Amino acid sequence: MNGNKRYNEGDSMQKTKTRKQSRISSAKAGRSIQHARADYYDYSLVAVIVLLICFGLVMLYSTSSYMAEVKYGNDMFYFKKQAAISVACIVMALIISRIDYHILYYFTTILYVAAFGLMLLVKTPLGTAANGAQRWLQIGPIQFQPSEIAKVAVIVCLPYMIIKMGRRIKTLKACMVLLGVGGLLAFGAYQFTDNLSTAIIIFAITVGLIFVAHPDTKIFFILGGAGIAGIAALVMFLNATVSVDGDISFRLRRIMVWLHPEDFADTWGYQTIQALYAIGSGGFFGRGLGNSIQKLGSVPEAQNDMIFSIICEELGIFGGIIVLLLYAYLLYRLFFITQNAPDMFGSLMVSGIFIHIALQVILNIAVVVNLMPNTGVTLPFISYGGTSIVFLMAEMGLALSVARQIKFKDS
C-alpha cells in the first residue's frame, strides 16, 4: 500500500515537471514566433542611398560651383536646390517605406493611365522646352518630366499583370500582351516627349521583368544574342554608308560621332572628347577634390549626365571605382530583397527597380567613356536633376516597403 502511494507521488511529480517543461517550451516557441513576425528594416540599403546622395551633393557642388557663379552669381545655386530636394526625398522614401506596398494593387490602372496621359500633355501648351527638347510639364510652380512617372508605372503595373496571369505567363500570348503594355509607355516616352533613352529604359524594364517571370530563359538568350548581332550589323552598315555631311537625323549623327569622335572634336563630338580628356587627366588618384579644369566650361552641363567624368578627373580612376562599388552594393541589397520578398508581387517590383538602376548606371557610364552614343541618361542619385531624384527615391521607398515585410525565423 505504501509502495503504491510512493509510486503515485513520484508519478505526480513527474507529470508536474513535464508540464513545467512544456510551459517553458511553449514560452520559447512563442518568443520565436514573435521574433519571426517582427518587421525587418533594411538599414544597409538606407545607408548606401544616403551615402550616394551625400557623395553626389559634394561632387555636384565641386562640379557646378564655377558655372553657377558665372550664370547666377551664386556658387551654391545648383547645390542648394539639389540638397533641399534630396532631404525632402529621403523623408518621402522613409514615409513610403512604412506603407504596405500591396495597396498599389488598387492603383495600377490609374497609375498607368496617368503616366501615359501626362506624357501626352507634353505636346500641349502645358509642355515646356529646355536645352532644345520639350520633355517637361509645367503645372503651376512645379516642373517635371512625366516620362519618369512612366518608369515607375511599368515597374508597378507589370508585376501586377504577371501575378494575375499566373501560369499563363509562359505562353506567347501573355508575353506579347506584357510587351504591348510596356511598349505603349515606351512609345509614349519616345513619341510625346522625344526621349529615346527613357523609351529604351522602359522597354528594357519590360523585357527584364518578363525574363524574370518566365520559366524558360533559353529563348531570351537566343533573342538577346540575335539582337546584339543585328545591332552590330546595323552599326557597321551605317558606318560604311552614311555620311555626316549629308542631310541626316541628329540620332544618326550621334552614332557617327560615337564611331569617330575625333573627327568632330570641335562640333558635335566636343562634349565626348572633353569628357575623355577629363578622365585621362585624372590618372589613378585624380587632381584632387575641387581641382578639375574641364568643369570650367570645357564639359558643357558637367553637373548633369557627364558628372562621372569630373569625378574621375578630381578623384581619379580610384574614385570612379569607389562609385561603382557603391552602386554594386546598392544593387546587391535590392537583389537580397528580391530573393527574400514575402510574395511574388514584391519580388517582381523590386526586380524592376533593380533593372532600372542597373540600366541607368551602365548607360550613363558607357556614354561618358564613349562605349555607346550619347543618350542623355543621368547618373542615379549623383547627377543634378529634381525629377530624377524624386522618382528614384520613390522607388527606393517601395523597395524598403517590401523589405519591411521580410520575415526571418530563428533556427
Buried (B, 14 or more C-beta within 10 A) or exposed (E): EEEEEEEEEEEEEEEEEEEEEEEEEEEEEEEEEEEEEEEBBBEBBBEBBBBBBEBBBBBBBBBBBBBBEEEEEEBBBBBEBBBEBBEBBBEBBBEBBEEEBBEBEEEBEEBBEBBBEBBBBBEEEEBEEEEEEBBBBEEEEEEBBBBBBBBBBBBBBBBBBBBEBEEEBEEEEBBEBBBEBBBBBBBBBBBBBBBBBBBBBBBBBBBBBBBBBBEEEEEBEEEEEEEEEEEEEEBEEBEEEBEBEEEBEEEBBBBBBBBEBEEBBEEBBBBBBBBBBBBEBBEEEBBEBEEBBBBEEBBEBBBBBBBBBBBBBBBBBEBBEBBEEBBEBBBBBBBBBBEBBBBEBBBBBBBBBBBBBBBBBBBBBBBBBBEBBBBBBBBBBBBBBBBBBBBBBBBBBBBBBBBBBBEEEEE
